[in-house]
Amino acid sequence: MELSVNVTENVGYITLVGQLWQNDDLISIYNEIETLLESNVQHIVLNLDRLGFINSAGLGLLARTYARMADYGGKFILLSPHSSVLEVIEVSGFDLFMTIVQTQEELRQVLRQTL
């Protein structure tokens, strides 16, 4: 799995490419999230448009990150989940409480409401 991170206007953006299931990848993402929080980002956006697979361990990471951001007072936003990943998120019921947007425009609207 490939991972890239950047920060713009107190929003941390993480892009995942490939498959999210290996422990080393989960640890890398967790460490990046911790680094973002230490740098005082207000929100984290996880771009999933190029992530083709996620397993239960990956879902656990999403749930922990969501809870951590809620405790922190920020938003955790899933951007453009690939259809197979979105299906897993929906079957798991995560779509009932997580913020999921499909387009950059939807993302801008959500961020505008929170910044």
Sine and cosine of phi, psi and omega as CSV:
sin_phi,cos_phi,sin_psi,cos_psi,sin_omega,cos_omega
0.00,0.00,0.62,-0.79,0.08,-1.00
-0.97,-0.23,0.51,-0.86,-0.06,-1.00
-0.64,-0.76,0.74,-0.67,0.12,-0.99
-0.72,-0.69,0.53,-0.85,-0.08,-1.00
-0.70,-0.72,0.66,-0.75,0.19,-0.98
-0.50,-0.87,0.27,-0.96,-0.02,-1.00
-0.80,-0.60,0.74,-0.67,0.06,-1.00
-0.68,-0.74,0.83,-0.55,0.07,-1.00
0.76,0.65,0.78,0.63,0.03,-1.00
0.90,0.44,0.35,0.94,0.10,-1.00
-0.88,-0.48,0.82,-0.58,0.06,-1.00
-1.00,-0.01,0.77,-0.64,0.00,-1.00
-0.92,-0.39,0.81,-0.58,0.07,-1.00
-0.86,-0.51,0.81,-0.59,0.05,-1.00
-0.93,-0.37,0.77,-0.64,0.02,-1.00
-0.92,-0.39,0.69,-0.72,0.01,-1.00
-0.77,-0.64,0.78,-0.62,0.05,-1.00
0.91,-0.42,-0.78,-0.63,-0.04,-1.00
-0.76,-0.65,0.66,-0.75,-0.02,-1.00
-0.94,-0.34,0.98,-0.18,0.04,-1.00
-0.38,-0.92,-0.35,0.94,-0.04,-1.00
-0.99,0.13,0.63,-0.78,-0.05,-1.00
-0.84,0.54,-0.65,0.76,0.00,-1.00
-0.87,0.48,-0.62,0.78,0.03,-1.00
-0.92,0.39,-0.67,0.74,0.03,-1.00
-0.88,0.48,-0.67,0.74,0.02,-1.00
-0.90,0.43,-0.66,0.75,0.01,-1.00
-0.88,0.48,-0.69,0.72,0.01,-1.00
-0.91,0.41,-0.71,0.70,0.02,-1.00
-0.84,0.55,-0.70,0.71,0.01,-1.00
-0.89,0.45,-0.64,0.77,0.04,-1.00
-0.91,0.42,-0.64,0.77,0.04,-1.00
-0.89,0.45,-0.69,0.72,0.04,-1.00
-0.87,0.49,-0.68,0.73,0.03,-1.00
-0.88,0.47,-0.67,0.74,0.03,-1.00
-0.89,0.46,-0.69,0.72,0.00,-1.00
-0.91,0.42,-0.60,0.80,0.05,-1.00
-0.92,0.40,-0.43,0.90,0.02,-1.00
-1.00,0.00,0.17,0.99,0.10,-0.99
0.92,0.40,0.59,0.81,0.13,-0.99
-0.93,0.37,0.50,-0.87,0.01,-1.00
-1.00,0.03,-0.53,0.85,-0.07,-1.00
-0.61,-0.79,0.40,-0.92,0.08,-1.00
-0.82,-0.57,0.77,-0.64,0.05,-1.00
-0.93,-0.37,0.83,-0.56,0.02,-1.00
-0.96,-0.29,0.94,-0.33,-0.02,-1.00
-0.99,0.11,0.88,-0.47,-0.08,-1.00
-0.90,-0.43,0.26,0.97,-0.09,-1.00
-0.93,0.37,-0.32,0.95,0.01,-1.00
-0.90,-0.44,0.26,0.97,0.09,-1.00
-1.00,-0.08,0.87,-0.49,-0.10,-0.99
-1.00,-0.09,-0.23,0.97,-0.06,-1.00
-0.43,-0.90,0.61,-0.79,0.12,-0.99
-0.61,-0.79,0.65,-0.76,0.04,-1.00
-0.95,-0.32,-0.14,-0.99,-0.06,-1.00
-0.90,0.43,-0.55,0.84,0.05,-1.00
-0.91,0.42,-0.62,0.78,0.07,-1.00
-0.91,0.42,-0.65,0.76,0.07,-1.00
-0.89,0.46,-0.62,0.79,0.05,-1.00
-0.87,0.49,-0.64,0.77,0.06,-1.00
-0.89,0.45,-0.66,0.75,0.05,-1.00
-0.87,0.49,-0.71,0.71,-0.02,-1.00
-0.90,0.44,-0.69,0.73,0.02,-1.00
-0.90,0.44,-0.65,0.76,0.00,-1.00
-0.92,0.39,-0.67,0.75,0.05,-1.00
-0.85,0.53,-0.75,0.66,-0.01,-1.00
-0.89,0.45,-0.65,0.76,0.01,-1.00
-0.89,0.45,-0.70,0.72,0.01,-1.00
-0.92,0.39,-0.59,0.80,0.05,-1.00
-0.90,0.44,-0.69,0.73,0.05,-1.00
-0.90,0.45,-0.56,0.83,-0.04,-1.00
-0.98,0.21,-0.28,0.96,-0.01,-1.00
1.00,0.00,0.24,0.97,-0.01,-1.00
-0.92,-0.40,-0.04,-1.00,0.01,-1.00
-0.94,-0.35,0.57,-0.82,0.14,-0.99
-0.91,-0.42,0.89,-0.45,-0.14,-0.99
-0.87,-0.48,0.76,-0.65,0.10,-1.00
-0.99,-0.10,0.82,-0.57,-0.05,-1.00
-0.95,-0.30,0.81,-0.59,0.16,-0.99
0.75,0.66,0.81,0.59,0.04,-1.00
-0.87,0.49,0.71,-0.71,0.11,-0.99
-0.83,0.56,0.51,-0.86,-0.12,-0.99
-0.83,0.56,-0.64,0.77,-0.01,-1.00
-0.93,0.36,-0.59,0.81,0.04,-1.00
-0.95,0.30,-0.66,0.75,0.03,-1.00
-0.87,0.50,-0.63,0.78,0.02,-1.00
-0.87,0.49,-0.69,0.73,0.03,-1.00
-0.90,0.43,-0.66,0.75,0.03,-1.00
-0.88,0.47,-0.69,0.73,-0.01,-1.00
-0.94,0.35,-0.69,0.73,0.01,-1.00
-0.88,0.47,-0.55,0.83,0.01,-1.00
-0.98,0.20,-0.20,0.98,0.00,-1.00
1.00,0.10,0.09,1.00,-0.03,-1.00
-0.92,0.39,-0.42,0.91,0.00,-1.00
-0.92,0.38,-0.26,0.97,0.00,-1.00
-0.97,0.25,-0.37,0.93,-0.02,-1.00
-0.79,-0.61,-0.29,0.96,0.00,-1.00
-1.00,0.00,0.48,-0.88,0.09,-1.00
-1.00,0.08,0.88,-0.47,0.00,-1.00
-0.83,-0.56,0.82,-0.58,0.05,-1.00
-0.84,-0.54,0.50,-0.87,-0.05,-1.00
-0.98,-0.18,-0.42,0.91,-0.10,-1.00
-0.78,-0.63,0.28,-0.96,0.07,-1.00
-0.89,0.46,-0.58,0.82,0.01,-1.00
-0.91,0.42,-0.69,0.72,0.06,-1.00
-0.88,0.48,-0.63,0.78,0.01,-1.00
-0.89,0.45,-0.72,0.70,0.03,-1.00
-0.85,0.52,-0.65,0.76,0.00,-1.00
-0.90,0.43,-0.70,0.71,0.01,-1.00
-0.90,0.44,-0.69,0.73,0.00,-1.00
-0.92,0.39,-0.60,0.80,0.05,-1.00
-0.87,0.50,-0.61,0.79,-0.01,-1.00
-0.94,0.34,-0.41,0.91,-0.12,-0.99
-0.96,-0.29,-0.31,0.95,-0.03,-1.00
-1.00,0.06,0.00,0.00,0.00,0.00
